[in-house]
Amino acid sequence: MADDGGERRVHQRFVARLHGEPCFWALVGQQRLPLNDLSLKGLSIPAQPNLPKGTQFDFTLQREGVPDAVRGRAEVTGVFGNAAGCRIVGFEADDAERLQEWLVTHVIRSATVRITEKDAAAIVAGHSLV
């Protein structure tokens, strides 16, 4: 299948909310934007007029209540209503591993049934169900 630059949900994306409140944020330029969803390879932010489709930008992800950050670069793959779907094109240092740890923790905290860390890691690393 050819890559047409469109959004591809390879990994499951997770709603970036916990108990109804945003729990993941992206610093983009001087703006702190709440994420709509997040995966190992992509994220969704509120659409921004200065970030049309095809634009690459640097970001810093923050997790509510956690002092560390994940830094990288993303590309807007599509704007859907008020949301911009973005593909992560690269991370700094070991930030890909940090993001995976964050998502495993998020899956465990969001689960409505008891789930092991091993199961949560498999969900995070697995293919999209959407």
Sequence and secondary structure as in RCSB ss.txt:
>XXXX:A:sequence
MADDGGERRVHQRFVARLHGEPCFWALVGQQRLPLNDLSLKGLSIPAQPNLPKGTQFDFTLQREGVPDAVRGRAE
VTGVFGNAAGCRIVGFEADDAERLQEWLVTHVIRSATVRITEKDAAAIVAGHSLV
>XXXX:A:secstr
    S     B  EESEETTEE EEEEETTEEEE SEE SSEEEEE  TT  TT EEEEEEEETT   EEEEEEE
EEEEETTEEEEEEEEESTTHHHHHHHHHHHHHHHH SS   HHHHHHHHHSB   
